[in-house]
Amino acid sequence: MARGHQKIQSQQKNAKKQADMKKAKGHDQKTAAKAALVFTCAVCKSQMPDPKTFKQHFESKHPKSPLPPELEGVEA
C-alpha cells in the first residue's frame, strides 16, 4: 500500500502547487481597473470609476442632454 500513500502525497503537492500559481497570477491590474469602472454613461456607453468623474464627463461631453437622476446630488 505504499503506492497509495505516495499517490495522496502527490495529489496534495500538486493541489498546493496549483493554488500557489493561481495566487501569484491573481493580481492583475487590468482586471482590477475594469472592476473599478462602475458608472456607465447612458449616452456614449463610456465607463467611469466614480460619480464625480461621471458628472464632469456628462457636463462636458453631453451638455444638451438632461442630467441623469443618479447625478443630481453629486458635487463635481
C-alpha positions, -999 to +999 in steps of 0.1 A: +000+000+000+030+023-002+019+035-037-015+046-023+002+069+002+026+083-025-004+090-047-022+110-020+010+130-013+015+137-050-021+149-053-017+172-022+016+185-036+000+192-070-030+210-054-007+232-034+014+240-065-018+249-085-031+271-056+003+289-054+003+295-092-033+308-091-025+331-061+006+345-079-013+351-111-044+365-093-033+402-090-038+416-125-040+454-129-062+452-160-089+432-143-088+453-112-091+485-132-120+470-152-138+461-119-134+497-107-153+511-136-188+510-121-206+540-137-216+538-174-227+568-194-261+562-210-254+584-240-219+572-251-215+540-230-181+550-216-173+539-181-161+559-151-149+549-117-167+574-095-198+597-096-177+629-096-159+619-127-191+607-143-208+641-136-178+660-150-179+638-181-216+643-186-214+680-182-185+684-207-195+658-233-233+659-232-243+695-222-276+694-240-288+661-225-306+662-192-286+651-162-293+615-151-311+613-117-282+594-100-260+625-106-284+651-091-268+654-056-232+648-067-207+677-064-182+680-093 
